[in-house]
């Protein structure tokens, strides 16, 4: 008899998959690879174009099946928020986000169980960095999870502690972090890719969806104050919400337009090339639940600067250069100073690079997948 783990992987087909989309792809791939004997993995997605289904099949070889809802993503999200539309089948259901059909079910007699993932507490701690609809949806789904979820995965102990002050999930919380993708490696054609991306010899790099929470406005202002007035800023990541216009931010900060370049979404191979060649990686985020780009830059040996957001402090440990968020009036100046210190001190840059590589080895998707399987076994 085969036991099936049904995984909601809908974030992979979202208009802006973001960090959760990367998390979804990586954890699901490793759940397939580590499935215990007699277990298989089935994906669940909203109604999407055939090209999206084909892409999932290519990215997740070994997926036993793909349940395709008749509802599009927006409609399915709304239906689940209000407790409508249940999935066929029974047994283990795992969501890589809070998007899940949370309702009353029988875990003891039927073996039905639902686990959701809460990646951060931003809807409560920094609601101004999200859309009003996004805040309302996350809070509504968290209330449903409080009533109906059998387990709740969070990426760091920092998120677990913050969440405990908002919702009492008790012993249902399990900390299961992320890791660097096995495909994030500099390819053999790195020089050709760097030329195609038009990467300069030296540059500051940032990665993330273009949205207010990522602090890119502060980073661009800091570039106006760096001791090297010519070093450029390279930003990789898709457009998000909030009308974050990099060109407008650069003009307002007095930074020459040629010093700020956006690359948009990059494949893992292109991302690895861009990260690997960066002089310094900056992550000035205001709030995070894990901060995977920090770990990715460390994996490639690039010195990292990040804020003192608790989750980033936990993930990076002492392997990054920290800029505190406590004094908003001086933050930009201190961020510029941190960038200067890495650019001007090759020994510091080298020390951070080696420390980061060591730190990144602590995390693995295999270990994360094993913990997910164990969580469902414990339930």
C-alpha positions in Angstrom: 0.0 0.0 0.0 1.4 3.4 -1.0 1.2 6.4 1.3 0.9 9.7 -0.4 2.1 13.1 0.8 0.1 15.8 -1.0 2.1 19.0 -1.3 0.5 22.4 -2.2 3.1 23.8 -4.6 0.9 26.7 -6.0 3.5 29.3 -5.2 5.6 28.0 -8.1 2.9 29.2 -10.5 2.4 32.6 -8.9 2.9 35.7 -10.9 5.8 36.6 -8.6 7.0 33.3 -7.0 9.5 35.2 -4.8 11.4 33.5 -2.0 8.5 31.2 -1.1 8.4 30.0 -4.7 12.1 29.1 -4.5 11.5 27.4 -1.1 8.5 25.5 -2.5 10.5 24.1 -5.5 13.5 23.1 -3.4 11.7 21.5 -0.5 9.3 19.6 -2.8 12.2 18.3 -4.9 14.0 17.0 -1.8 10.8 15.5 -0.4 10.6 13.5 -3.6 14.2 12.4 -3.3 13.9 11.4 0.4 10.5 9.8 0.3 10.5 6.7 2.6 9.8 3.3 1.1 6.1 3.0 0.1 5.6 6.8 0.0 5.1 9.1 -2.9 4.6 12.8 -3.5 1.8 14.5 -5.4 1.6 18.2 -6.2 -1.4 20.5 -5.9 -1.8 23.7 -8.0 -4.5 26.1 -9.0 -5.8 26.1 -12.6 -2.9 27.3 -14.8 -1.7 27.2 -18.4 -0.3 24.0 -19.7 3.1 25.6 -19.9 3.1 26.0 -16.1 2.3 22.3 -15.6 5.1 21.4 -18.0 7.5 23.6 -16.1 6.6 21.9 -12.8 7.1 18.5 -14.4 10.6 19.6 -15.6 11.6 21.1 -12.2 10.2 18.3 -10.1 11.1 14.9 -11.7 9.6 12.0 -9.8 6.5 13.8 -8.8 3.9 11.0 -8.7 1.0 13.2 -9.9 -0.3 16.8 -10.2 -3.8 17.6 -9.0 -5.0 20.6 -11.0 -7.8 22.6 -9.3 -10.5 23.9 -11.5 -10.1 27.3 -9.8 -7.6 29.9 -10.8 -5.1 31.0 -8.1 -7.1 34.1 -7.0 -10.3 32.2 -6.7 -8.7 29.2 -5.0 -7.0 31.5 -2.5 -10.3 33.2 -1.6 -12.2 29.9 -1.4 -9.7 28.5 1.1 -9.7 31.7 3.1 -13.4 31.2 3.7 -13.3 27.4 4.2 -14.7 26.4 0.9 -13.5 23.8 -1.7 -12.0 20.7 -0.3 -9.4 18.5 -2.0 -10.0 14.9 -3.0 -8.3 12.1 -1.2 -7.2 11.7 2.4 -4.1 11.5 4.5 -1.1 13.8 4.7 -1.4 17.3 3.3 1.6 19.7 3.4 1.5 23.3 2.4 4.6 25.3 1.7 2.8 28.5 2.7 -0.5 29.3 4.5 -2.4 28.6 1.3 -4.3 25.5 2.3 -7.8 24.1 2.7 -8.0 24.5 6.5 -11.2 23.0 7.9 -12.4 20.4 10.5 -10.9 17.0 9.8 -10.4 13.6 11.6 -6.7 13.0 12.2 -7.2 10.3 14.8 -9.7 8.0 12.9 -9.1 8.8 9.3 -5.4 9.8 9.4 -6.1 13.2 7.8 -3.6 15.8 8.7 -2.7 19.3 7.5 0.6 21.1 8.0 1.1 24.7 6.9 4.2 26.9 6.7 4.4 30.4 8.1 7.5 32.1 6.7 7.5 35.3 8.8 5.4 37.6 11.0 5.6 40.6 8.6 1.8 40.9 8.4 1.8 41.8 12.1 5.2 43.4 12.7 5.5 45.4 9.4 2.1 45.6 7.8 3.0 48.8 6.0 5.4 46.8 3.8 2.6 44.6 2.4 -0.6 45.3 0.5 -3.7 45.7 2.7 -5.2 42.7 1.0 -2.1 40.7 1.7 -2.1 41.6 5.4 -5.8 40.7 5.7 -5.4 37.4 3.9 -2.4 36.3 6.0 -4.1 37.1 9.3 -7.3 35.3 8.2 -5.4 32.2 7.2 -3.4 32.3 10.5 -6.7 32.2 12.4 -7.8 29.2 10.4 -4.5 27.6 11.0 -4.9 28.2 14.8 -8.1 26.2 14.6 -7.4 23.5 12.1 -3.7 23.0 11.4 -2.1 19.9 12.9 1.4 21.2 12.5 3.0 24.6 11.6 6.4 24.8 10.0 8.5 28.0 10.6 12.0 28.6 9.1 13.8 29.9 12.2 13.5 30.0 15.9 13.2 33.8 15.6 10.0 33.4 13.7 8.8 30.8 16.2 9.4 33.2 19.1 7.7 36.1 17.4 4.7 34.0 16.3 4.2 32.7 19.9 3.5 36.3 20.9 0.7 36.5 18.3 -0.9 33.1 18.1 -0.6 30.2 20.5 0.2 27.2 18.4 1.7 25.4 21.4 3.7 22.3 20.5 2.4 22.3 16.9 5.4 24.5 15.9 8.3 22.9 14.1 11.4 24.8 13.1 12.6 23.7 9.6 14.9 26.0 7.8 15.8 26.4 4.1 19.1 25.9 2.4 21.1 26.7 -0.8 19.9 25.1 -4.0 22.1 22.3 -5.3 21.9 24.0 -8.7 23.3 27.3 -7.4 26.8 26.7 -8.7 29.0 28.8 -11.1 28.7 27.1 -14.5 31.6 26.4 -16.8 30.4 29.2 -19.1 30.6 31.8 -16.3 32.6 34.2 -18.4 30.2 34.2 -21.2 27.2 34.7 -18.9 29.0 37.6 -17.1 29.5 39.2 -20.4 25.9 38.7 -21.5 24.7 40.2 -18.1 27.2 43.1 -18.6 28.7 42.6 -15.2 31.3 45.2 -14.2 34.7 44.2 -12.6 33.6 45.4 -9.2 30.1 46.0 -7.8 27.8 45.8 -4.8 25.0 43.3 -5.3 21.5 43.0 -3.8 18.9 40.2 -4.4 15.2 40.2 -3.7 11.7 41.0 -5.1 11.5 44.8 -5.7 9.2 45.7 -2.8 9.4 48.1 0.2 10.4 45.5 2.8 13.7 44.8 1.1 15.1 48.2 2.0 16.4 48.9 -1.5 15.7 52.6 -1.2 18.1 52.8 1.7 20.7 50.9 -0.1 20.5 53.2 -3.1 20.9 56.2 -0.8 23.9 54.5 0.8 25.5 54.2 -2.6 25.5 58.0 -2.9 27.8 58.1 0.2 30.3 55.3 -0.5 34.0 56.3 -0.7 34.2 54.7 -4.1 31.9 57.1 -6.0 32.0 54.9 -9.1 31.3 51.4 -7.8 27.9 50.3 -9.2 24.9 48.5 -7.6 23.5 45.4 -9.3 20.0 44.3 -8.3 18.6 40.9 -9.2 14.9 40.1 -8.6 11.5 40.4 -10.1 9.2 43.4 -9.7 6.9 43.2 -6.7 4.3 45.6 -5.3 4.7 49.1 -4.0 5.9 50.8 -7.1 9.6 50.5 -6.2 11.1 52.3 -9.1 14.9 51.9 -9.0 15.6 54.6 -11.5 13.5 57.1 -9.6 15.1 56.2 -6.3 18.6 56.6 -7.8 17.7 60.0 -9.2 16.3 61.1 -5.9 19.4 60.0 -4.1 21.7 61.7 -6.5 23.2 58.5 -7.8 24.2 58.5 -11.5 21.8 56.2 -13.4 24.6 54.2 -14.8 25.6 53.2 -11.3 22.4 51.3 -10.6 21.4 48.3 -12.8 18.5 45.9 -12.4 18.7 42.4 -13.9 15.2 41.1 -13.1 14.7 37.5 -12.4 17.8 35.3 -13.0 18.2 31.6 -13.4 20.3 29.8 -10.8 23.3 29.7 -13.1 23.1 33.4 -13.9 22.5 34.2 -10.3 25.5 32.2 -9.2 27.7 34.0 -11.7 26.4 37.5 -10.5 26.7 36.7 -6.8 30.1 35.0 -7.1 31.7 38.0 -8.9 30.2 40.7 -6.6 32.6 42.6 -4.4 30.1 42.6 -1.6 26.5 41.4 -1.1 24.2 43.8 0.7 20.9 42.7 2.3 19.3 45.8 4.0 15.9 44.1 4.6 13.6 45.5 7.3 12.0 42.1 8.1 12.7 38.5 7.2 11.7 35.0 8.2 14.9 33.4 6.9 16.7 35.4 4.3 17.8 32.8 1.8 19.8 35.2 -0.5 22.2 35.8 2.4 22.9 32.1 2.7 23.3 31.9 -1.1 25.8 34.7 -1.2 27.7 33.1 1.6 27.8 29.7 -0.2 29.6 31.4 -3.1 32.1 33.0 -0.8 30.9 36.6 -1.3 31.2 38.9 1.8 27.8 39.7 3.2 26.4 42.8 4.9 22.9 42.4 6.5 20.7 44.1 9.0 20.1 42.9 12.5 16.7 41.4 11.8 16.5 38.4 14.3 16.1 35.8 11.6 19.1 37.1 9.6 21.2 37.1 12.8 20.2 33.5 13.4 20.9 32.3 9.9 24.1 34.2 9.3 25.4 33.8 12.9 28.7 35.7 13.0 29.5 35.2 9.3 28.2 38.6 8.1 28.8 42.2 8.8 25.8 43.6 10.7 24.2 47.0 10.4 21.7 47.7 13.1 18.2 49.0 12.3 17.8 50.8 15.7 18.7 54.3 14.6 16.8 55.1 11.4 18.4 58.6 11.1 21.9 57.2 10.7 21.2 53.8 9.1 22.0 54.9 5.5 25.3 56.4 6.7 26.3 53.3 8.6 25.3 51.1 5.7 27.6 53.1 3.4 30.3 52.8 6.0 29.9 49.0 6.1 30.1 48.8 2.3 33.3 50.9 2.4 34.9 48.7 5.1 34.5 45.6 2.9 35.6 47.3 -0.3 38.6 48.9 1.3 39.8 46.0 3.5 40.7 42.9 1.5 41.5 41.0 4.7 38.0 41.7 6.1 36.4 40.7 2.8 38.4 37.5 2.7 37.5 36.6 6.3 33.8 37.2 5.7 33.9 35.1 2.5 35.4 32.1 4.3 33.2 32.5 7.3 30.1 32.6 5.0 31.1 29.4 3.1 31.5 27.6 6.4 28.1 28.9 7.7 26.2 27.9 4.6 27.3 24.3 5.0 25.2 24.0 8.2 22.0 24.0 6.1 20.8 21.4 3.6 17.5 20.7 1.9 17.9 17.0 2.5 17.9 17.7 6.3 14.9 19.9 5.9 13.0 17.3 3.9 13.8 14.6 6.4 12.4 16.8 9.2 9.2 17.3 7.2 8.7 13.6 6.7 9.4 13.1 10.4 6.8 15.8 11.3 4.1 14.0 9.4 5.2 10.6 10.9 4.9 12.1 14.4 1.4 13.3 13.6 
